[in-house]
């Protein structure tokens, strides 16, 4: 027994040492250069203003497939389609390859996802403009699956950011022009040991993958979009732990992005919603939770005031300032029921007493993070400094 324990201990120490060596040797970031940002032009719904909608984890996958085969690929978006289409620009974190091909490239993973290629068209018809791909499932079907994802999205009229054939294209971002008001959007995935060493998730100089959150790339990328004419910059992070409260890394990356010049930070990955935080007069949505996500999910019974078993749609409102430039003046939050045992893969905005309770809990939690979320006509509204903020 003692010999077996000694051998097991030695083996564990060897694995830990080898992991540390690989982790430290593996390059943390790529070269400084990034490709030119993509561009997207949209007419404003209100002159001098721009509304950007952000949705959390999204993919028509897994247990949802039998349902959408019967009810159609547009079915999951039916209860929120007016909200999405009503925004000037809508962005979703698409957490699966959009492909009917590719192959599972991993020796073992419990969760491997793939959404039908045709769901790209459904996302576009639902009102989405941009898919951010900087997440841990983008390479579930390898580089081939990623290539097909980007091609299928482009055919549907969608822009993809946060992943590409190399680090330069993964980090390029997009600048959206809404009636002359220009907003840059960047997307990154947090570097974790499993993502990096085992999954080989991150793009390198000559390898496809997703954009890794790394300094000084973050600072350079924000500055690059501003140099190309972006008056505001939004940074999206796939960060944190599943079904857990906000991590130190989530808050740290949000603050770092704002210090580096971002005006708004929007996060996802935990599959539950988190509070809104404020830092230097800018908002950080610590997790939007799920949107139309086709896994069974699970009810979360952990009593933690920073965890909400719901999803949030976030609408960031920007306006032209009288003295020039632009600013975000408010962030609106739409709480949704997203647990699939209840909504059957079709997110449903909350109403009545359930909505009131959700907004009260969101406000109480966000106040501890410095954000005042007010219930205004059934939406959680964070009033931002707007044009009075210190200009970038």
Buried (B, 14 or more C-beta within 10 A) or exposed (E): EEEEEEEEEEEEEEEEEEEEEEEEEBEEBBEEEBBEBBEBEBEBEEEBBBBBBBBBBBBBBBEBBEBBEEBEBBBBBBBBBEBBBEBBBBBBBBBBBBBBEBEBBEEEBEEBBBBBBBBBBBBBBBBBBBBBBBBBBBBBBBBBBBBBBBBBBEEBBBBBBBBBBBBBBBBBBBBBBBBEBBBBBBBBBBBBEEBBBBBBBBBBEEBBBBBBBBEEBBBBBBBBBBEBEBBBBBBBBBBBBEBBBBBEBBBEBBBBBBBBBBBBBBBBBBBBBBBBBBBEBBBBBBBBBBBBBBBEBEEBEEEBEBBBBBBBBBBBBBBBBEEEBBBBBBBBBBBBBBBBEEBBBBBBBBEEEEBEEBBEBBBEBBBEBBBEBEBEEBBBBBEBBBBEBEEB
